[in-house]
Amino acid sequence: MVAASDGLRPVPVQRDDDAAGGHVPARGAAVVIHKFHAGQTVRLIRGFPHRNAAEGFYQVVRQLPYGDGDYQYRIKSARELYERVVKESELEGT
């Protein structure tokens, strides 16, 4: 993210993998992109709404479009049979 003191505001940018819901940055805006990439190992931050989620590591399956004020991802744990959709702010790198 860009500090507010520099006069720029972060704006999501449209990418090939999220063209359906991406955004194009306004002139003079800082470009913000996904923090995690497909195949990367991450940890899900526990708490509501993920209190029943499996503990341990997850693998990023796919980057999803920007929405609800945050980038989203599809992630998968080896301990669960299904994938989860989570916000970037709910993940931390390993």
Secondary structure, DSSP 4 states (H G I P E B T S, - for coil): ---GGGS--EEE---GGGTTT---PPTTPEEE--SS-TT-EEEEPPSTT-TTSPSSEEEEEEEEEEETTEEEEEEE-TT-SSEEEEEGGGEEE-
